[in-house]
Amino acid sequence: MAISHYKCVRNLLLAGTAAGLLAGIPARAQNQSAATGAEDNEPRGGIGEIVVMARKRAESTQDVPVAITAVDAKTIEKYDLTSLERLSASTPQFSVGRAGTGSGATLVLRGIGSNTTSIGLEQSVAVVVDSVYYGQGRTINEGFFDLGQIEILKGPQALFFGKNATAGVISMATKDPGDAPEFLARVGYEANAQQLTGEAIASGPLSDTFGARLAVRASKQYGSLLPNRGAAETWRLTDVATGTTRFLNAPEPIRKQGTRDLLGRITLVWKPDSRLTANLKASFNDARSDNPLSNYVFYNCNGGQAQLNPNVPCEKKFRTYQASAPLEVAQDIPNGNSDGSPGNTYKSWGVTGTVNYELDSNITLTNVANYNWNRNIFRIDANVISASPVGLYATENTSYHSFSDELRATSDFGGMFDFMVGGLYQTTKRDYLAWTAQAGLENSDAPDGYRFVGNSKDSTTKGETLAIFGQAIFRPIPKVELAGGVRYTHETKDSSFLQPYSNPALVALGVFSPGVTLTANQTFDNWSPEFTVTWEPSDAVTVYAGYKSAYKSGGFSNSGIYGPLASVDDFTFGPETARGFEGGIKTQLFDRQLRFNLGAFWYRYKDLQIDFFNSPVFAFTTYNAGSAITKGIESDFQFAPYALPGFELHGSLNYNKAAYDKYDGAPCWTGQTIAQGCYTTTPRPAQDLSGVELANAPKWTGALGASYETHVSENLKIGLSADGRFKSGYLPTAFGNPYSRQKSYGVLDAQIRLSTKDDHLQFAIIGKNLTNTFYVNGAQDAPSSGGGTGTAGGFHADQIGYVADPRTVTAQITFKY
């Protein structure tokens, strides 16, 4: 694209921003039923219809030619799906692993996702809130509540959701004010974590043309789901300036690692006539944790004990063994804590404005403008274990902000032809600052704030994206639809990296090279087409098949480490792409009493972006894996008989084989021996991962659940539900480490609800993971463990798992009016 054309389109999008932010708009103002799903019109018995916006136009889940799971507002409330982790725990093919460092999370669909250790990685599974793209793993810290609908779109999604998403999209729509006043107050208490939660909502019309909705949620956790049994450490410190050695005692670790959250959102809607709808949403989030690594568990070690502390058993139990830092160290290091304890503070706010205008020609113009900002500050025991006499204490201060504007036109002619065309402009900036106290070193001659710092980092990435997209829909004969579209993406990323200070002893050992500024100016261009064919032989059956592609730009690993043998090429990585086919049949049978869907897919991914953690030297490098193939068959059903109103049975069974196709020259996992496939090469030992399964890619997943609601008296009703989920075994790491394997497991959830006939008052008991099953959604090698990689006598690093929540039982009271 010529520069003049680029600037012209960019300026056009910027011009639409003023209307988006000043007038405000609903991110999904096409159809109010898209926000409420089947909640308002679902019959007693039979299966209701959920309207989704998977193609930026209102369509039924059974009509849209996309592999999609839609969750309406009633189900979100019933199962308390207020975070990405809770959503994944209820969705077998979706996996979320919370991490305290790096990108903050790994999100995986169908075995494709981005691992956690690099903050420079955007997720292959995109999170979209009110039509705004959020690609950062730290989005996991956001609390999602007062939602109207959740849509899980599986597989590559190129056209409709901001930047491309190579593995899928989690699209959330928050609620708007309705035509009638609405008030809600809810209090909940979870017994295991001793967590108290409160929620308040006030919504309704303020005039004939103006409405408002205010939602606030707060929680405080007094206990800990995973208690900390770490011991107080004694650090041995050697001053490189004087050569003297001394010992510092750390305070007792925090035993109960609680959390505190405060969230709020205000929504204003203005609808002066039938054509124009303007919506403005402003939100904030303040999430604090006493330990961001509170779900990290050593679960597989040589000999059953941690290498850095033989008193710590490695076992699959819900407990951690982490330490606080000595007060002198914690108070001196930047962003340290006065009492030496770990902690995490995440703050964010955002504003989204959307304007919908319907023209006489049955064309709707939509503009979505957004600005969002977040900052994350953590202090951690970076060894993740009490490890006297050489502790590891790390702090980080990162901020990220993004501005975006999307303008599109969508037709609704209802005849032979329809179209959608639009453009997106986005700017982003990430600032990354990090400090680590390590190796038992101090330097009394160091500048202020660096006495105990072994290494520090200062990195920035500025990004700019322009995308143009469009789709044409043809209906040449009744019941048949042909759709084709393409997205063009032009993206630039300008990055820098500097280690302002490294301890002289570590510099002398050749570990770090401070004072050197690395810069990278990257430019990426891509065309991502897709085509689908849809046939509806009857109102109850939809058959579809399509070709899809997707793209995720390359980037810069801000959290890397620069040493004498490193170069800027160790920080940059290339784009990730996907190409393949998908098809299926969707049915609603027996007068809408039975829904059954069956689908199949095959996709080839090239240059998967995966991050490697070299535990002996505590170094990170992002690689582009050669290629991978994911293929499978998915099925789901729902049965709601008219003969038994209020009863519903649902389930799914899915087969997915996701493995590297060609990836020779991959890094060996720590301690991998020659006999285990690690061979010597320069600059590091390597292995051939061709044919090895991808991370978080169980071959079999399934779910089965039932719910029943009935009246027990004239003014009282009861609701019961139980849901079980199953996953076969999988590797939670990306480089084939067999010691990280998670065995197959099953989980059971259940709940009971007692409410008045008009739902004004409700009492609920919600149980999750009632089997108290231990399982990990991600893993990494423990720092400074393992060794002998590429030799005959290698020994594997201790495995740290990102553990899902144990059993939780919540009592909840809700008042609605």
BAGUPA-611474 format. One record per residue (C-alpha): residue in three letters; z, y, x. Coordinates in pm, whole numbers, plus 50000, padded with zeros to 5 digits. Example, Ala and Ser with C-alpha at 12.3 -4.5 7.8 and 13.67 -1.06 7.14 Angstrom:
% residues 2
ALA507804955051230SER507144989451367
This chain:
% residues 817
MET500005000050000ALA499075034350135ILE501975057450222SER500785083749976HIS500735058149695TYR504155045849797LYS505635080849777CYS503875087649449VAL505375057149278ARG508765063949434ASN508765099549303LEU507745087448958LEU510735064148949LEU513065091149075ALA511825114348805GLY512915088948545THR516385087748697ALA517525120748550ALA516885108148199GLY518635075548282LEU521805091548417LEU522025122348198ALA520925107747867GLY522185072547947ILE520665040047821PRO521555004747726ALA520544980147991ARG519394957547710ALA518674980147414GLN515784959247287ASN517824940247029GLN521514942046951SER521574904946875ALA520944898847242ALA524444911547310THR526204891947038GLY524154860147041ALA524894838046745GLU528364852046693ASP527494872846387ASN525224848646200GLU526074813246311PRO526384790646004ARG529234766945935GLY527584735546064GLY524194735046220ILE523124751846542GLY522864789546554GLU520224808746741ILE520934828347060VAL518564856547149VAL518034861947523MET516264887347742ALA515004863048007ARG511544879848001LYS512814914947915ARG511894909247552ALA514004894547272GLU513324857147239SER515234826547125THR516544803247395GLN514474775747234ASP511264796347242VAL511394812047587PRO509494791747853VAL512354793348104ALA515054768648209ILE518034787948077THR521624783047971ALA522884810347739VAL526544816347660ASP527334838547363ALA530304861947320LYS532334837347112THR532034810047376ILE532834834547659GLU536034844247483LYS536924808747387TYR536644795347743ASP537944827147911LEU534844830948132THR536004862848303SER534794855948659LEU531904839448838GLU534254811748952ARG535314803548597LEU531684803748487SER530724779548766ALA533664756948682SER532134753048334THR528534748848452PRO527814716948650GLN524674729048831PHE526154762748928SER528574763649222VAL530634792549358GLY532704790749675ARG535014820449734ALA535324831250097GLY537584858250237THR535184869050513GLY531444873050570SER529454877650251GLY532494868750043ALA530994839349851THR528354812849832LEU526474810349499VAL524374778949451LEU521994767349176ARG520124734349202GLY521304730749561ILE519864764149678GLY522184792149784SER523314814950066ASN526304805350277THR529224828350336THR529674836750701SER527214865850736ILE527804898150547GLY524154907150602LEU522894879750370GLU521944887350013GLN522494858849771SER519634835749673VAL521304834549330ALA521234870449205VAL523914885148982VAL522574909948726VAL524904931148511ASP523404951448228SER519934947648387VAL521144960048728TYR520694937949035TYR523774929749243GLY522834908549544GLN526054909449743GLY528434879949762ARG531354904149737THR530414907349370ILE532724877649327ASN535624902249352GLU534454919649036GLY536164910548711PHE533764904448424PHE535264909348081ASP534324921647734LEU530964904347774GLY528404900647499GLN526374873447665ILE525704854247986GLU522314839848075ILE521934814748360LEU518284813248461LYS517544784148692GLY514954783448968PRO512884811749119GLN512904843848913ALA510364868249052LEU509284891548776PHE512084904648566PHE515344910148754GLY515274937549014LYS514694921949351ASN513444886349363ALA515944858049327THR514774826249496ALA517304802449340GLY518134818049003VAL519854846148818ILE523234850348652SER522574878048400MET525494893748215ALA525464918547930THR528614938447854LYS529394947447493ASP528334979847324PRO530114997347036GLY529204983546696ASP528734999546356ALA532364993646255PRO535665001946427GLU537044974446647PHE540414971646818LEU541684943347035ALA544884936847227ARG545374904847426VAL548194892047646GLY548034860047848TYR550324841648087GLU549234814148328ALA552154791948427ASN551014777448762ALA550184810748930GLN552714829748716GLN549924853948626LEU550334879448347THR547154894548201GLY546674922147946GLU543504934947782ALA542844963347539ILE539614973947366ALA538875002547129SER535355006046993GLY533405020746707PRO531255049246577LEU532335085146635SER529555099046415ASP526375087146246THR524525088246577PHE527205083646843GLY529505054646935ALA531985046747211ARG533735016347354LEU536685016247594ALA537824983747756VAL540684979448006ARG542024948048168ALA544954943748408SER546614913648565LYS549374906048812GLN549974872648976TYR553584867149081GLY553114832249224SER550394813649407LEU548004786049305LEU548094773649664PRO551554779349817ASN551694789250183ARG553744766150408GLY552854782250738ALA555534787851002ALA556434820251176GLU554394823951495THR555354834451844TRP552464851152026ARG552084849252403LEU550344881052523THR548974888352871ASP548374924752962VAL545094926053158ALA546044960153300THR549344948553456GLY549044910653462THR552394906753286THR553054881753009ARG555404886752716PHE556174870152383LEU556184886252036ASN557754870451730ALA555904873651399PRO557764876551068GLU557934848150819PRO554634844050628ILE554344853950263ARG555014822650060LYS553654834149726GLN550234849549770GLY549724869649454THR546984892049320ARG546804924649124ASP543714936148932LEU542844966548723LEU539444970148555GLY538034994848310ARG534765003548140ILE533655030547901THR530405028147707LEU528775056847519VAL525815050947288TRP523685077847128LYS521035068646869PRO519675100546710ASP516865082246531SER515255048146496ARG513175052846810LEU515585065047074THR518675047047204ALA520645061147494ASN523535043247660LEU525855052547945LYS528305027948106ALA530875037148368SER533175011348521PHE535785007648793ASN537554978448958ASP540634976849180ALA541404941449301ARG544184934249550SER545234901349705ASP548134892049930ASN545784868950121PRO541974866950090LEU542054832350252SER544584818250007ASN542144790849895TYR541364778750251VAL542624743150315PHE542354721250627TYR541204688650469ASN539594667550746CYS540784668051108ASN540744644251405GLY543834622351381GLY544894638351054GLN546504669251213ALA545114703651291GLN544014707751653LEU545694741651690ASN548964729951536PRO549774692551527ASN552604699751280VAL550044708751013PRO548644678750824CYS545004679250717GLU544964666050362LYS543394672150028LYS546324690249873PHE546684724649720ARG548544741850006THR547814764050304TYR549524769650640GLN548784805450738ALA550774830750940SER551554867550963ALA550904887851278PRO553604902951503LEU554534937551378GLU553514954951700VAL550034939851682ALA549544945751309GLN550714981851325ASP548444990551617ILE545154974051523PRO542924995251291ASN543444987050922GLY546374964751010ASN549454961350794SER552894975650867ASP554614942550795GLY552084919450964SER551104901750643PRO547484894550544GLY545894911550245ASN542724923350080THR541834954849886TYR538564956949695LYS537604988349506SER534384995949324TRP532895018449063GLY529495021648905VAL527505041148649THR524555026948456GLY522375047448228THR519555033248018VAL517105049347777ASN514935030547528TYR512175048647341GLU509865031247094LEU506375046047068ASP504185045346757SER501975019846928ASN504694992946935ILE505374999547301THR508945004247422LEU509685025047729THR512895015647912ASN514525032548208VAL517605018048379ALA519325039148645ASN522405028048837TYR524675038749116ASN527375015249241TRP529805015949533ASN532364992049671ARG534734990149968ASN536514959250096ILE539374960150349PHE541024928250467ARG543664916350712ILE543684878950784ASP545144851450995ALA541714843951140ASN542844810151274VAL543604801850908ILE546644783651042SER549954790751217ALA548804785051574SER551404796351830PRO551204807052104VAL547684821852074GLY547284838751738LEU544114853351590TYR544414884251368ALA541354901551224THR540764932251010GLU537634945750843ASN536594977150658THR533194975250489SER531554997350231TYR528364993250035HIS526545015949795SER523315012849605PHE521175035049388SER518385020149177ASP516015030648905GLU513775007648702LEU511125020348462ARG509114996648244ALA506904995347935THR506954965247703SER504614959047413ASP505314940847089PHE501904939246924GLY502534904646781GLY498874895146801MET496654880247068PHE497914901947355ASP501164916547486PHE502194930647821MET505064943348034VAL504644965948335GLY507164984748547GLY508514995648881LEU511794995549072TYR513105018649342GLN516355011549527THR518235025049826THR521225007649983LYS523615013050271ARG526164989650423ASP528755001250680TYR530594973550860LEU533634978251085ALA535694949251226TRP538474943651481THR539954911351617ALA543094904851820GLN542474872452006ALA542944850152311GLY546504862152369LEU545264894152532GLU546374930352534ASN545364960352742SER547924987952792ASP545155010052938ALA542965006852628PRO542245036852401ASP544535042152102GLY544055014951842TYR542534990152086ARG545564977652284PHE545534943752113VAL541844942752020GLY539794915452182ASN536554927652026SER535404953851775LYS532184958551579ASP530404988051421SER527234980251228THR525114997450963THR522094987550756LYS520125011750540GLY517614996950300GLU514855010050077THR512934989349824LEU509904996249609ALA508694969849366ILE505894970249110PHE505674942348855GLY503744932648545GLN503034904448307ALA500244898348057ILE500644874747760PHE497604860047582ARG497614839647260PRO494034826647240ILE494784802746954PRO497764798246723LYS500784780846879VAL499524785747237GLU500624812947479LEU499304819747830ALA501374843048048GLY500774855048400GLY502424881248615VAL503144892848967ARG505704913649154TYR504834933249467THR507784942049690HIS507864966049983GLU511174967950165THR512474984250479LYS515814978550654ASP517004999750945SER520034985251122SER522244991551421PHE525014971651590LEU527564981951851GLN530694966351997PRO532624998352082TYR535344979752270SER535954944952412ASN538904933852619PRO537904933852990ALA539004897653034LEU536594885952764VAL533814907352910ALA534404891453251LEU534134856853094GLY530714866052951VAL531814864052586PHE531124900152478SER528944928752596PRO530454961252465GLY528854995552467VAL525314983252396THR523654995952077LEU521134972451917THR518654986251665ALA516214969151433ASN513644985151203GLN512294958450970THR509514960650712PHE508704933850457ASP505874930350203ASN505354903149947TRP503374893349639SER505104868349406PRO502974855649116GLU503904832748828PHE502014816448542THR503224797748234VAL501604779247945THR503574775147623TRP502704753447322GLU504714753446999PRO503394724846785SER506044733346526ASP508894757746471ALA511264731346607VAL509444721846928THR508444742147237VAL506564727147530TYR506024747347847ALA504804743848204GLY504484769348479TYR503984778548840LYS506604801348993SER507194818549322ALA509944840749454TYR510914860049761LYS514004873649932SER513524898050217GLY514814892750567GLY517624912950713PHE520204919050982SER523424899951047ASN525924928751068SER528794904851145GLY527134888751448ILE528464888851804TYR526624903152104GLY527064887152444PRO525134885652775LEU522774858452652ALA522174874452310SER519414898152197VAL518474916651882ASP516554885351776ASP519914867951727PHE520764893951460THR517494896451267PHE516174870051031GLY513014866750825PRO512274864050451GLU513004833850234THR510294822349991ALA509854796649715ARG506824781049546GLY506654753649288PHE506304740648936GLU508504736848633GLY508084724248281GLY509894710047984ILE510284704647615LYS512814721747388THR513554707947044GLN515684715446739LEU515744685546507PHE517174674046176ASP517204708446017ARG518824724846321GLN521614699446350LEU520484686046689ARG519174704846990PHE517724684547276ASN516004698647584LEU514394680647874GLY512904696648186ALA511604688548533PHE511004709448843TRP509664707949199TYR509984736649447ARG509354740849816TYR511464766749998LYS510414780950331ASP512614798250586LEU515904793750401GLN518384819450529ILE521454800850656ASP524254812750879PHE525774791751157PHE529344795251278ASN529904784551637SER533624776851617PRO534484772851991VAL533344808552070PHE533844823151721ALA530214834551698PHE527844838451401THR524054835351396THR521704836351096TYR518724812551106ASN515634806550899ALA515564769250827GLY512084753950839SER511454742250483ALA513254724450201ILE512274707649877THR514314706249559LYS513164684849268GLY514814670448964ILE515144663748593GLU517514682148359SER518604674548005ASP521044689647760PHE521934685047396GLN524024700247119PHE524914683246791ALA526454702246497PRO526234682346173TYR526294699045833ALA528364669645707LEU531254680445931PRO531344718645938GLY533114732546243PHE532404702146462GLU530144704946765LEU529284680147042HIS527434690747356GLY526524677447697SER524094676047986LEU522874651848252ASN520954663948556TYR519364647948862ASN518514669949159LYS517384660049507ALA517564689849742ALA516924683350111TYR515394698850420ASP511734689750441LYS511174700050803TYR513884715351019ASP513854703651380GLY515734725351629ALA518634732751395PRO522024739951556CYS524314709951598TRP527554710751410THR530554714551638GLY531354682251821GLN528154664351718THR527384637651979ILE524134624452121ALA524564592851915GLN524914614351601GLY521554631051666CYS522414661251881TYR520074666052177THR520204690052468THR517974720652459THR518064757352560PRO519944779452479ARG522104755452270PRO522124718852161ALA519974711451857GLN519354684751593ASP516624674551349LEU517774680650991SER514514669050830GLY515414647950527VAL519104658250532GLU520574671250205LEU521204708150153ALA524654723250107ASN526334720149766ALA523544698149631PRO524984668449438LYS522274645049313TRP523974639648979THR525814664448761GLY526834661048402ALA529024674448126LEU530284662547789GLY532394682147546ALA533354686347185SER535004712446968TYR536294712646613GLU537504741246397THR538964736746049HIS541334753145805VAL544874739345790SER545834762245503GLU544284789745295ASN544964816245561LEU545234795745880LYS542734776546090ILE542914755746404GLY540404750446681LEU540394721946933SER538054715647226ALA537784693147530ASP535174694247806GLY534604671148099ARG532334676748399PHE531124653748674LYS529504658549014SER528404631849258GLY529254635849627TYR527754663649836LEU527954682150166PRO529534716750128THR528094728050466ALA524524736150561PHE524094716750888GLY524704680950784ASN528284677150906PRO529434643750754TYR533104652350807SER532864680250549ARG531664657350268GLN533104661849921LYS533324629249727SER532274626449364TYR534784639749113GLY535414647548750VAL537294676048585LEU538714679648235ASP539384711848042ALA540934714747696GLN542324740747461ILE543894746147122ARG543654777746912LEU545564787246601SER544334818046415THR544364835546083LYS541404831645853ASP540124866545936ASP540774861746313HIS543054892146321LEU545714871946502GLN545194842346733PHE547364821046960ALA545694798947222ILE546624774347495ILE543814771047751GLY543934743448012LYS541534741448306ASN541224713448561LEU543874693848374THR543204664248604ASN544374686448895THR541314675249092PHE540974687349451TYR537404697049540VAL535694722149768ASN532724744549686GLY532084754050048ALA533404746550394GLN533344757950755ASP534454746751099ALA537924758951192PRO537924785351470SER538634772951823SER538474736251723GLY536104708151813GLY534164704552136GLY531784684452349THR528784693152133GLY525664675352259THR527564650952478ALA528654614752438GLY532304624752397GLY532124652252134PHE534834656051873HIS534324674051544ALA535954706751446ASP538644707451181GLN537104712450838ILE538294741450623GLY537374739250256TYR537024767350002VAL539074750149735ALA538564754549362ASP541574762649148PRO544064734949069ARG545394728748719THR545994760648521VAL547484764248174THR547324797948001ALA549114808747684GLN547294837247512ILE547934859447210THR545134881047068PHE545264907646800LYS541954920146653TYR541164945446390
